[in-house]
């Protein structure tokens, strides 16, 4: 499996987890604003990776991967905010944040190497 496909799979599994957390936050906690931001950024990571994998040039690939990286950083922000406002449990935060952090590290590496290839 290529690095991009592995990354896509990890991002997809992360997005599924984010959707489940979103459903719980809106259903049980009746929290709609922050959770909507989380689901938008958290699912956007994989969508941008998918777009990057279909890119027509190295520059297109690097640009989409860069957007995915930035969405990942935004997702980490929303996760922290949801935890600190007591909407997200420590356990859920720890799991999701670790996943987001791993994605961010991989994405940073991909972006850095794709820009160095040009």
ROGUKE-965843 format. One line per 10 residues: number of its first residue (from 1); their letters; for each residue z, x, y of N, C-alpha, C. Coordinates in pm, 1 decimal, always signed. Layout:
<atoms>
NUM = A = Z X Y Z X Y Z X Y; ...
</atoms>
This chain:
<atoms>
1 = XXXXXXXXXX = +0.0 +85.9 -118.4 +0.0 +0.0 +0.0 +0.0 +89.7 +123.7; -88.3 +60.2 +216.7 -96.7 +141.5 +337.1 +24.0 +115.3 +427.2; +46.0 +207.2 +520.4 +159.3 +195.7 +612.7 +150.1 +66.7 +694.2; +27.5 +31.3 +738.7 +9.6 -89.9 +818.6 +37.9 -215.8 +736.8; -5.6 -216.8 +607.1 +21.2 -333.2 +522.6 +170.1 -346.5 +491.0; +237.0 -232.8 +469.2 +381.1 -234.0 +445.6 +452.4 -286.6 +569.8; +408.4 -240.8 +684.7 +467.3 -284.9 +810.3 +444.7 -434.6 +831.6; +322.8 -480.0 +803.6 +291.0 -622.5 +815.5 +382.9 -705.3 +725.0; +401.1 -661.2 +600.4 +486.8 -733.2 +505.9 +631.4 -739.4 +554.0; +682.0 -627.4 +603.9 +818.7 -624.7 +657.2 +832.0 -719.0 +777.3
11 = XXXXXXXXXX = +732.7 -716.4 +865.3 +735.9 -802.5 +983.9 +727.3 -949.7 +944.5; +648.8 -979.6 +843.4 +635.9 -1118.3 +797.0 +768.2 -1168.3 +738.9; +830.7 -1085.8 +654.9 +961.1 -1124.7 +597.0 +1065.9 -1141.7 +707.0; +1060.3 -1054.4 +807.8 +1151.8 -1066.6 +921.0 +1127.8 -1197.9 +995.5; +1001.9 -1231.8 +1018.1 +968.6 -1356.8 +1087.9 +1021.4 -1478.3 +1012.8; +1012.5 -1475.6 +881.5 +1065.2 -1586.2 +800.9 +1215.7 -1599.9 +822.8; +1286.5 -1487.9 +821.9 +1431.5 -1490.6 +847.2 +1461.4 -1546.0 +986.3; +1383.5 -1504.7 +1084.4 +1403.5 -1551.6 +1222.1 +1382.6 -1702.9 +1229.9; +1282.0 -1753.0 +1161.3 +1256.6 -1897.8 +1162.1 +1374.0 -1972.5 +1100.3; +1428.4 -1921.2 +990.4 +1545.0 -1985.3 +928.6 +1665.6 -1985.3 +1022.9
21 = XXXXXXXXXX = +1687.5 -1874.4 +1091.8 +1798.1 -1867.4 +1187.8 +1773.5 -1965.7 +1302.4; +1650.2 -1971.9 +1349.6 +1614.1 -2067.6 +1455.3 +1645.2 -2210.6 +1411.4; +1607.6 -2245.3 +1289.4 +1634.1 -2380.3 +1238.7 +1783.5 -2409.3 +1234.9; +1861.0 -2309.6 +1193.8 +2006.2 -2326.3 +1188.6 +2065.9 -2337.7 +1328.9; +2019.3 -2254.4 +1419.7 +2072.2 -2258.0 +1556.6 +2042.0 -2391.1 +1625.3; +1922.0 -2440.8 +1606.6 +1886.5 -2567.1 +1671.6 +1947.3 -2686.6 +1600.2; +1959.0 -2677.9 +1468.0 +2014.0 -2789.9 +1391.0 +2165.0 -2799.7 +1397.0; +2232.7 -2689.8 +1368.5 +2379.0 -2691.0 +1360.2 +2446.6 -2665.4 +1494.6; +2395.1 -2569.5 +1568.4 +2461.1 -2527.7 +1692.7 +2405.6 -2598.4 +1816.3; +2293.8 -2668.8 +1798.2 +2227.3 -2739.2 +1910.0 +2195.1 -2643.5 +2024.9
31 = XXXXXXXXXX = +2155.5 -2521.6 +1988.3 +2117.8 -2420.7 +2086.8 +1965.4 -2411.5 +2084.9; +1902.1 -2441.4 +2197.7 +1756.6 -2450.6 +2201.1 +1688.9 -2344.7 +2287.1; +1751.9 -2298.8 +2390.9 +1686.6 -2207.3 +2484.8 +1677.7 -2063.7 +2433.1; +1790.5 -2005.1 +2400.1 +1789.7 -1867.1 +2351.7 +1720.1 -1856.5 +2216.7; +1743.0 -1955.1 +2131.2 +1682.1 -1951.3 +1998.2 +1529.9 -1963.0 +2006.2; +1479.6 -2035.8 +2104.2 +1334.1 -2045.4 +2121.5 +1276.7 -1909.1 +2160.5; +1349.1 -1837.8 +2245.9 +1305.0 -1703.2 +2285.0 +1303.9 -1611.0 +2163.2; +1407.8 -1622.5 +2081.0 +1417.7 -1540.1 +1960.8 +1301.9 -1567.8 +1866.3; +1272.3 -1693.9 +1842.1 +1165.8 -1726.3 +1746.4 +1029.3 -1684.6 +1801.1; +1010.3 -1693.3 +1930.3 +882.2 -1650.7 +1988.0 +861.9 -1500.7 +1973.3
41 = XXXXXXXXXX = +961.3 -1422.9 +2013.2 +945.5 -1277.6 +2005.5 +951.3 -1228.5 +1860.8; +1039.4 -1286.5 +1781.3 +1056.4 -1242.2 +1642.9 +936.7 -1268.2 +1554.2; +863.9 -1376.2 +1581.3 +743.9 -1404.9 +1502.5 +620.8 -1336.7 +1561.4; +627.7 -1301.5 +1687.4 +515.9 -1235.1 +1754.7 +493.7 -1093.3 +1703.8; +597.5 -1031.2 +1651.8 +585.6 -893.6 +1601.9 +477.3 -886.8 +1494.2; +491.8 -969.3 +1392.5 +394.9 -970.0 +1283.2 +257.6 -1016.0 +1326.4; +252.5 -1112.4 +1417.8 +123.0 -1160.7 +1466.1 +47.1 -1048.8 +1536.8; +117.0 -968.7 +1613.8 +51.3 -856.9 +1681.8 +10.6 -746.6 +1585.1; +87.8 -726.6 +1481.0 +49.9 -629.8 +1377.5 -77.1 -678.3 +1307.5; -84.2 -807.4 +1279.0 -204.4 -863.0 +1216.6 -326.0 -842.0 +1305.9
51 = XXXXXXXXXX = -309.4 -866.0 +1434.5 -419.0 -843.1 +1528.5 -457.7 -695.3 +1533.7; -358.1 -608.3 +1532.5 -385.4 -464.2 +1536.4 -465.4 -421.6 +1413.7; -429.3 -475.2 +1298.2 -499.7 -439.2 +1175.0 -645.8 -484.4 +1178.8; -676.9 -582.7 +1262.0 -815.0 -627.3 +1277.8 -881.1 -570.1 +1401.3; -818.5 -471.6 +1462.1 -869.7 -413.4 +1585.4 -1005.3 -347.7 +1566.3; -1084.2 -347.1 +1673.4 -1218.9 -291.0 +1668.6 -1223.5 -143.4 +1704.7; -1114.7 -92.4 +1757.0 -1112.2 +48.4 +1796.3 -970.1 +101.5 +1781.8; -957.4 +232.6 +1787.1 -824.1 +293.8 +1782.3 -741.1 +252.0 +1902.9; -807.2 +239.8 +2018.3 -736.2 +198.3 +2139.9 -686.4 +54.8 +2127.2; -767.1 -32.1 +2068.3 -728.3 -171.7 +2045.7 -609.4 -177.6 +1949.7
61 = XXXXXXXXXX = -618.6 -99.5 +1841.9 -510.1 -91.3 +1744.4 -380.6 -46.0 +1811.8; -388.4 +62.3 +1889.1 -269.3 +116.9 +1955.7 -211.0 +17.5 +2054.9; -295.7 -54.0 +2127.2 -247.8 -150.6 +2226.5 -172.0 -264.7 +2159.6; -225.9 -317.2 +2049.6 -159.0 -428.8 +1980.2 -29.9 -383.0 +1914.2; -29.2 -263.3 +1859.3 +93.7 -210.6 +1799.0 +198.5 -187.3 +1906.6; +155.5 -148.5 +2024.1 +247.7 -130.6 +2136.0 +310.4 -263.5 +2176.4; +229.9 -368.6 +2177.7 +282.8 -501.9 +2208.2 +382.6 -544.2 +2100.4; +351.0 -517.9 +1974.4 +442.8 -551.2 +1865.1 +575.5 -478.4 +1883.3; +569.0 -351.2 +1922.8 +690.3 -272.5 +1947.0 +773.5 -335.1 +2059.2; +708.1 -373.1 +2167.3 +780.0 -433.5 +2280.5 +841.1 -567.7 +2241.6
71 = XXXXXXXXXX = +771.2 -645.6 +2160.3 +825.9 -773.1 +2112.4 +949.1 -748.7 +2025.5; +945.9 -640.6 +1950.6 +1059.9 -604.3 +1866.4 +1181.5 -570.2 +1952.1; +1159.0 -495.2 +2059.5 +1269.2 -463.2 +2150.8 +1324.4 -590.3 +2215.5; +1235.2 -681.2 +2253.0 +1280.7 -808.0 +2310.4 +1362.0 -887.7 +2208.8; +1319.0 -887.5 +2085.3 +1390.9 -959.2 +1979.5 +1532.4 -904.3 +1964.4; +1547.0 -773.4 +1969.8 +1679.7 -712.9 +1960.5 +1768.1 -758.8 +2076.6; +1709.4 -773.8 +2194.2 +1784.0 -824.8 +2310.1 +1836.3 -965.8 +2281.4; +1748.2 -1054.5 +2234.4 +1790.7 -1192.6 +2208.1 +1895.2 -1198.9 +2096.7; +1881.6 -1113.9 +1996.8 +1981.7 -1110.6 +1889.2 +2118.5 -1071.5 +1944.7; +2121.3 -970.5 +2029.7 +2248.4 -929.1 +2090.5 +2307.0 -1039.9 +2177.0
81 = XXXXXXXXXX = +2223.3 -1103.8 +2254.5 +2271.0 -1210.7 +2342.6 +2324.7 -1329.0 +2261.5; +2256.2 -1365.6 +2155.4 +2303.4 -1475.4 +2070.9 +2435.1 -1441.3 +2002.3; +2451.4 -1315.3 +1963.5 +2578.4 -1273.3 +1902.7 +2690.3 -1275.5 +2006.6; +2664.1 -1219.8 +2123.6 +2767.8 -1208.2 +2225.5 +2806.8 -1342.0 +2288.5; +2721.3 -1442.9 +2272.0 +2755.2 -1577.4 +2319.5 +2805.4 -1665.5 +2205.3; +2829.9 -1602.4 +2091.8 +2890.7 -1664.5 +1974.2 +2804.6 -1770.4 +1905.4; +2674.9 -1766.8 +1929.5 +2584.6 -1856.5 +1856.7 +2543.2 -1796.8 +1723.3; +2539.2 -1665.3 +1716.2 +2496.6 -1595.7 +1595.7 +2615.8 -1521.7 +1536.7; +2636.7 -1539.3 +1408.0 +2749.5 -1473.5 +1342.5 +2727.0 -1322.2 +1337.4; +2835.8 -1249.7 +1323.7 +2827.7 -1103.3 +1310.8 +2740.5 -1066.3 +1191.1
91 = XXXXXXXXXX = +2756.9 -1138.8 +1082.0 +2681.5 -1110.2 +959.3 +2531.2 -1130.7 +979.9; +2494.8 -1244.9 +1038.0 +2353.4 -1270.9 +1064.8 +2297.0 -1168.1 +1162.2; +2375.0 -1136.7 +1265.1 +2330.2 -1038.6 +1363.5 +2307.0 -903.4 +1298.1; +2401.4 -860.5 +1217.8 +2392.0 -728.6 +1154.3 +2265.4 -718.5 +1070.3; +2238.6 -818.9 +990.5 +2120.8 -819.4 +903.2 +1991.6 -821.1 +984.8; +1981.1 -914.8 +1077.5 +1858.8 -927.3 +1156.4 +1837.1 -806.5 +1246.8; +1943.8 -758.6 +1307.8 +1931.2 -644.4 +1398.3 +1886.2 -520.0 +1321.7; +1941.6 -500.1 +1202.5 +1901.6 -385.3 +1120.8 +1753.0 -393.9 +1086.0; +1706.2 -512.7 +1051.9 +1564.7 -532.9 +1021.1 +1478.3 -506.1 +1143.9; +1519.5 -559.6 +1258.4 +1444.3 -539.4 +1382.6 +1443.0 -391.8 +1421.4
101 = XXXXXXXXXX = +1554.9 -325.0 +1402.4 +1563.6 -183.5 +1435.9 +1471.8 -100.7 +1346.6; +1466.7 -133.4 +1219.1 +1376.8 -63.1 +1127.6 +1230.9 -84.5 +1169.8; +1196.0 -209.0 +1199.9 +1060.4 -238.2 +1246.3 +1028.2 -159.5 +1373.8; +1122.8 -156.3 +1465.9 +1100.6 -85.3 +1592.3 +1076.6 +63.7 +1568.1; +1153.1 +123.5 +1479.7 +1136.0 +265.7 +1451.3 +999.1 +293.4 +1390.0; +957.4 +207.9 +1296.7 +826.9 +225.4 +1233.4 +715.9 +204.1 +1336.7; +728.5 +98.1 +1415.0 +626.9 +68.7 +1515.7 +615.5 +181.2 +1618.0; +727.7 +234.7 +1660.0 +725.1 +345.3 +1755.7 +648.2 +463.0 +1697.3; +673.7 +491.8 +1571.0 +604.5 +601.1 +1503.4 +454.5 +574.8 +1494.7; +417.0 +452.1 +1460.8 +275.2 +416.2 +1450.9 +208.2 +427.7 +1587.4
111 = XXXXXXXX = +273.3 +375.4 +1691.2 +216.4 +380.2 +1825.7 +200.2 +525.5 +1870.4; +303.1 +603.4 +1849.2 +298.8 +744.2 +1890.2 +186.7 +818.4 +1818.1; +175.8 +800.3 +1688.2 +71.9 +872.8 +1613.3 -67.4 +819.8 +1644.9; -80.4 +690.3 +1670.7 -213.7 +636.1 +1701.1 -261.1 +682.1 +1838.0; -170.4 +704.1 +1927.9 -208.4 +753.5 +2061.7 -240.5 +902.7 +2056.3; -175.4 +973.5 +1965.1 -202.9 +1117.5 +1950.4 -336.0 +1142.4 +1881.2; -384.4 +1043.8 +1805.3 -511.7 +1056.8 +1735.2 -631.0 +1047.2 +1829.1; -610.8 +989.4 +1947.7 -723.6 +968.0 +2038.8 -766.4 +1095.1 +2107.1
</atoms>
